Amino acid sequence: MINLLPTVMSLRKMIAEMNRKNLDIKRITKTASLLLLSGLSQNSIPTDIIQRCLAEQREDGGWIAVLDTMWNTCFLKLLDPRKYEENIRQGLTYLHTQVNDHGLWGRSLRDISRIPVTGIMFYLFPILADKSRLQLLEELWQSEKNSLTYKAAYTLMAFKAARYQPRDKNLVSDTLQWLIENQREDGGFSPWKTHPVPSDVYCTSLTVLGFLQYPGSVPTGVLEKSGRWLLDHRLPNGIWPYHEIEDGASWGLYALTRLTQQGITSHG
C-alpha cells in the first residue's frame, strides 16, 4: 500500500503555518479542501481556520473574488453542509453573479472565460453546471483543443461531474487520446509533451484526475506510469518540488488517493 501519511502530515503543518502567518485564506482552504477530498477527517481542520474563513465572507456572499469564493465555499461544504448551509448558499449566490458576458467564469467578472476556473467550478459544484453553460464549456475547449494538458483534464472533470454528454460525440475520446499521447517517457506530464519544462506534479496530478473520470477508456499502464512518477518524485517529507509547494502537494495527494481507490497503484 502507498504510504500517504507523510504528505498528509506535511500539508496539515502547512495550513497551520500559513494561517499563523495570516496568508491568503484561499491558499489555506484550497489545500484543506483537497485534504478533505483525500479522506482527512473534518475534525482535523483547526477551528481557527474555519472561523477565519467565516469571518472573511462579505455581505454579498463572496470573499475577494471568484476563486476565493469557490474554494472557501467548497471548504465549508466539505466540512459540514448543514451547519454552514447559509454561508454556502450565499457563496453560490455570489458565484452566480460573477458569470461573465460570455456565460462562464474567469478570475473576475471582467475576465475572459477560463477553462481552469470553469472546469473546477463544475467539478466541485455540479449544481452550477446547467446545460447551456456546459455547452459553452464544450465550445471553449473545442476552441483550445489539444493545447494544455491541465485544461483537457479540467474539461473532462467538469463533464463527468455534471454527467454531460458533449454534442461532439468523439470529444471525450479524442481528448483522452490526446492526453495519452502527451505522456512522457518518465510517466509524467507537463503542459504538453514537447514543452521545455520537466514533468511536474500539477500537470501530472490533474491529468490523472482527468483520466480517472473515464478509467475504462484509459489503458491501465498509462495510469500506473503516472502513479509511479508521482511516487518516485515525492521528497522524503511527502511533498513534491513545485513553486507553490502546498498546491502541488495537495493535488498530488488527491491524485494518488484517487488512484489507490481505483486499485491502480498499490505499491510504493
URHUHU-V163670 format. One record per run of one state. SS is the DSSP state (alpha for helix, beta for strand, coil for the rest). FROM is the first residue (numbers start at 1). LEN is the number of residues. Records with the same first field share a line. If there is no record, write none. Layout:
SS = FROM-LEN ; FROM-LEN
This chain:
coil = 1-4 ; 21-4 ; 38-4 ; 45-2 ; 56-10 ; 81-4 ; 98-17 ; 125-1 ; 129-2 ; 145-4 ; 162-9 ; 182-19 ; 218-2 ; 233-1 ; 235-5 ; 241-4 ; 262-7
alpha = 5-16 ; 25-13 ; 42-3 ; 47-9 ; 66-15 ; 85-13 ; 115-10 ; 126-3 ; 131-14 ; 149-13 ; 171-11 ; 201-17 ; 220-13 ; 245-17
beta = 234-1 ; 240-1
